[in-house]
Amino acid sequence: MKQVTKGRWNGYDTYILHSQELEVTLLPRLGNNVIALRDLLQERDILRSPEESELEYYTAKPYHFGIPLLIPPGRLRQGSFSYEGADYQFTPNSGAHHIHGLHRTQGWCVSDIEEDEEGCAVVTEFLTENDPGWMEQFPVPLKLEMSFRLQNSSLKQTLKVTHLGGTRVPFGIGYHSWFNIDGQPERWQLILPAQGVYELDNDLLPSGRLLPLGPLESLNGGMPLQGADLDTILRIAESSPAEAVMLREDGYGLRYSADKDYFRHWVVYTKGTADRFLCIEPYTWLPDAPNLPGDASFTGLIPLDPGQTVVLRTSIDLIYPQP
C-alpha cells in the first residue's frame, strides 16, 4: 500500500504517507514537520511525537518533536551578525542569544501529491516574504520547497531553497531530529564517522577551534548510549560519508544520511543522560557561523546569491536484523 491519505491533529490537516514498512505523518500547516514515523513491521514509533494535549508546548517549541527544520540551526551570539556590509538582528530567545532560527510553525502549502508503484510523495512550499516576523529579522525573500518521498523502508527529504532577493546572503539549515531509544539506552549504540569535536564556550557557542575527539573516538566504531550525556557538535571526516547509524543490540536500527557536500556538522544531543531520546542533528553550518573565524569550508556557511537555488538532501533508512 503506497499511498497518501489525510488525517487531523488538533484541527490541522495531516498528510500520511504509507508503505508496507512505514507510516509517515506530516503536519504542513504547523511548520511542515514530520511529527510521526511508525515502523509497521516492528510496531514501533521511531520519533518523539507530540500528543494532542501538547499543542501549546508544540507551538512554543516545535523543535522538540519529530524532524523539525531549523533556519538557521543552533545559536547566534546576541542574535546578531554582519555579512557583506549588511547587519542582521534576530530576536534573542535563549538568554542573550538566539537559538534555532526563524522557522517554527509557519503554514506550508501542499503543492503536489505523487503515488506510483515505487512509492509516494508529498511536496510542500513556503515563501518567507509571507511571514512579517521573518522579514523583520532576516529581510530575505526565499522560496522553500520540500519533497517527502517514502519508498519501502526509506524516507527521503529534499529541500530546495531559491533566493528571490537582490543581494547575497548567508544561509544555513539543520534538522533537530528526535529518535526514540525506548528507555533502553543499554541496547543502543551510535556510529558517526567524526574527525573532531568543536570547542564550546560557557554559552555553548563554538569558539572556532576544532578539538580531538578524545573519549568520543568510539563514535567511529560504535559508541554505547548507556550513560551518555551529550550536547556536542561534531565535524564529519572529509573522507567519510555524512551519516549516523543507530543500532540496537539485535541488529535493528536506522541510517540517517545527508549530502556530504553540505552537511559536515552534526550535533548529538541526549537531553540529559540518555534514556528516552537521541537527537541526531545534521547541520549545514556551524552554529554562529557568520561570527566565526574561518572560511565557508570550515563554518559551512552557504553564500546564497540572488536567483540561486540550493538543493539539500537527507534520508532515513531502516535497518532490519538479518535472519
C-alpha positions in Angstrom: 0.0 0.0 0.0 1.9 3.0 -1.3 -0.4 6.0 -1.0 -1.1 9.3 0.7 -4.1 9.8 3.0 -5.3 12.7 5.1 -5.8 12.9 8.9 -6.2 15.6 11.6 -4.1 16.7 14.5 -5.7 19.4 16.8 -7.8 20.6 13.9 -4.9 20.8 11.4 -4.7 18.6 8.3 -2.0 15.9 8.3 -0.8 14.0 5.3 0.1 10.4 5.9 2.5 8.5 3.6 2.1 4.8 3.6 4.3 1.9 2.6 4.3 -1.7 3.7 7.1 -0.9 6.2 6.5 2.7 7.3 3.8 5.3 8.0 4.9 8.9 7.9 2.7 11.7 9.3 3.4 15.3 8.0 1.9 18.5 9.5 2.3 21.1 6.8 0.3 23.9 8.4 2.3 23.9 11.6 5.9 24.1 10.5 5.9 21.3 7.8 7.2 18.9 10.4 7.3 15.1 10.3 5.5 14.6 13.6 5.4 10.8 13.5 7.3 7.9 11.8 5.8 4.5 12.6 7.6 1.2 11.8 4.7 -1.1 10.9 6.8 -4.2 10.9 8.2 -3.7 14.4 5.1 -1.9 15.6 7.4 0.8 16.9 7.3 4.7 17.0 10.7 5.9 15.7 10.3 9.6 16.5 9.3 11.6 19.6 5.8 12.7 18.6 3.6 15.4 20.1 0.4 14.3 21.9 -2.9 16.1 21.0 -2.8 17.6 24.6 0.6 19.1 23.9 -0.5 21.7 21.3 0.6 24.7 23.4 4.0 23.1 24.1 4.4 22.2 20.4 3.6 25.7 19.2 6.0 27.2 21.7 8.9 24.8 21.0 8.2 22.8 17.8 11.8 21.8 17.6 11.2 19.4 20.5 9.3 16.9 18.3 9.7 15.0 15.1 12.1 16.2 12.4 11.8 20.0 12.6 13.6 22.2 10.1 15.9 24.9 11.6 16.8 28.0 9.6 19.5 28.7 10.7 20.4 25.9 13.2 22.0 26.4 16.6 22.8 29.5 18.5 23.7 33.0 17.2 25.7 35.2 19.6 23.5 38.1 20.7 21.2 37.1 17.8 23.3 39.4 15.5 25.8 39.2 12.7 27.0 41.2 9.8 27.6 40.0 6.3 29.0 41.9 3.3 28.0 45.2 4.7 24.6 44.3 6.0 23.6 43.9 9.6 21.1 41.3 10.8 19.4 41.1 14.2 17.4 38.0 15.3 15.3 38.2 18.4 17.2 36.7 21.5 15.2 33.7 22.7 17.8 31.8 24.7 19.2 34.2 27.3 21.1 36.9 25.5 21.4 34.7 22.3 19.1 33.4 19.6 18.6 29.7 19.0 17.3 27.6 16.2 16.3 30.2 13.7 13.1 31.7 12.3 11.3 28.6 11.0 8.8 27.5 13.6 5.1 26.9 13.0 4.6 28.7 9.7 2.0 27.3 7.4 3.3 25.5 4.3 1.1 24.7 1.2 0.8 21.3 -0.3 1.6 21.7 -4.0 1.7 18.1 -5.2 1.0 14.5 -4.2 2.6 11.6 -6.0 1.7 7.9 -5.9 3.3 5.3 -8.1 4.3 1.7 -8.0 7.6 2.5 -6.3 6.4 4.8 -3.5 4.6 8.0 -2.7 5.5 11.6 -2.0 4.1 14.9 -0.7 5.6 18.2 -2.0 5.1 21.4 0.1 6.2 25.1 -0.3 6.6 28.3 1.7 7.5 31.9 0.9 9.3 33.7 3.6 8.0 37.1 2.5 4.6 36.0 3.8 5.9 36.0 7.3 6.3 39.5 8.7 8.3 38.3 11.7 10.8 36.5 9.4 11.2 39.6 7.2 11.8 41.9 10.2 14.7 39.8 11.4 16.1 38.4 8.1 14.7 40.6 5.2 15.4 38.0 2.6 12.7 36.6 0.3 13.2 32.9 0.0 11.1 30.2 -1.7 11.3 26.9 0.3 10.1 23.7 -1.4 10.2 20.4 0.4 9.7 16.9 -1.0 9.0 14.0 1.3 9.2 10.7 -0.6 8.5 7.3 1.0 9.7 4.2 -0.7 9.6 0.9 1.2 11.6 1.5 4.4 13.3 4.7 3.2 12.1 8.3 3.8 13.9 10.9 1.6 13.6 14.7 2.3 14.7 17.1 -0.4 14.7 20.8 0.5 15.0 23.3 -2.4 15.9 26.9 -1.4 15.6 29.7 -4.0 16.8 33.2 -3.3 14.3 35.7 -4.6 16.0 38.8 -3.3 18.7 41.1 -4.7 21.8 40.8 -2.5 23.9 37.8 -1.5 23.1 36.4 2.0 24.5 33.8 4.3 22.4 30.7 4.6 22.3 27.5 6.8 19.8 24.9 7.8 19.6 21.9 10.1 17.2 19.2 11.3 16.6 18.7 15.1 15.6 15.0 14.7 14.3 13.2 17.8 14.7 9.4 17.8 13.2 7.2 20.4 15.5 4.8 22.3 12.6 3.4 24.3 14.0 3.9 27.8 16.6 1.3 26.9 19.9 3.1 26.2 21.8 -0.1 27.1 20.5 -1.7 24.0 21.7 1.0 21.6 24.9 2.3 20.1 25.7 5.2 17.7 28.2 5.1 14.8 29.1 8.5 13.4 32.4 9.0 11.4 33.7 12.2 13.1 37.1 13.7 12.9 36.8 16.2 15.7 34.6 18.0 18.2 34.1 21.8 18.3 35.1 23.6 21.4 32.2 25.5 23.1 32.4 28.4 25.4 30.3 28.9 28.6 27.3 30.0 26.5 27.5 26.8 24.4 28.7 28.8 21.4 31.6 27.5 19.2 35.0 29.2 19.8 36.1 28.4 16.3 38.5 25.6 17.4 38.2 22.0 16.4 39.5 19.6 19.1 40.4 15.9 19.0 37.6 13.5 19.7 39.1 12.2 22.9 36.6 9.8 24.6 34.2 10.3 21.6 36.7 8.4 19.4 34.4 5.4 20.0 31.8 7.0 17.7 33.8 5.8 14.7 33.3 2.2 15.7 30.1 2.3 17.7 29.6 4.2 21.0 27.2 2.7 23.6 24.5 5.1 24.6 24.3 3.7 28.2 25.4 6.6 30.5 26.0 9.1 27.6 25.2 12.7 28.3 25.8 14.7 25.1 25.2 18.1 23.7 28.1 18.0 21.3 28.9 19.4 17.9 31.0 17.1 15.7 32.7 17.5 12.3 32.4 14.7 9.8 35.7 13.4 8.5 36.4 14.6 4.9 36.8 11.1 3.6 33.7 9.7 5.3 30.0 9.8 4.4 27.8 12.2 6.2 25.7 9.7 8.1 24.9 8.5 11.5 23.8 4.9 12.3 21.8 3.9 15.3 21.9 0.2 16.0 20.1 -1.9 18.6 21.8 -5.0 20.0 19.6 -7.2 17.9 20.7 -5.6 14.6 17.7 -3.3 14.2 18.3 0.4 13.7 18.4 3.2 11.1 20.8 5.1 8.9 20.5 8.8 8.8 22.3 10.2 5.7 22.9 13.6 4.2 24.6 15.3 1.3 28.2 15.4 2.4 28.9 18.5 0.2 26.8 20.5 2.7 26.2 18.6 6.0 29.6 18.5 7.6 28.5 19.4 11.1 26.4 17.1 13.3 25.0 17.7 16.8 24.4 14.7 19.1 22.0 15.6 22.0 20.7 13.2 24.6 18.6 15.6 26.7 20.5 14.7 29.9 21.8 11.2 30.5 20.5 9.1 27.5 17.2 7.4 28.4 14.2 8.1 26.1 15.7 10.1 23.2 18.7 10.6 21.0 18.7 13.7 18.9 20.8 13.4 15.7 21.0 16.8 14.1 22.7 17.3 10.7 23.7 21.0 10.1 25.0 22.7 7.0 26.6 25.4 9.1 28.3 25.5 12.4 26.2 27.4 15.0 27.1 31.1 14.9 28.8 30.6 11.6 28.7 34.3 10.4 30.5 35.4 13.5 33.3 32.8 13.5 36.8 32.9 12.0 37.5 30.7 9.1 36.1 30.5 5.6 32.9 28.7 4.4 34.8 25.4 4.0 35.2 25.4 7.8 32.0 27.1 9.0 29.7 25.6 6.4 28.1 28.9 5.7 26.4 28.9 2.2 26.8 32.2 0.3 23.4 32.4 -1.4 23.4 34.6 -4.5 20.3 36.3 -6.0 18.4 33.8 -8.2 20.5 30.9 -6.9 18.8 27.6 -5.9 20.4 25.1 -3.4 19.1 21.6 -3.1 19.7 19.8 0.2 19.0 16.1 0.6 18.7 13.8 3.6 17.3 10.4 4.1 16.3 7.9 6.9 16.6 4.2 6.1 15.6 1.5 8.4 17.9 -1.4 9.2 16.3 -4.8 9.9 18.1 -7.7 11.6 19.4 -10.3 9.2 18.0 -13.8 9.7 
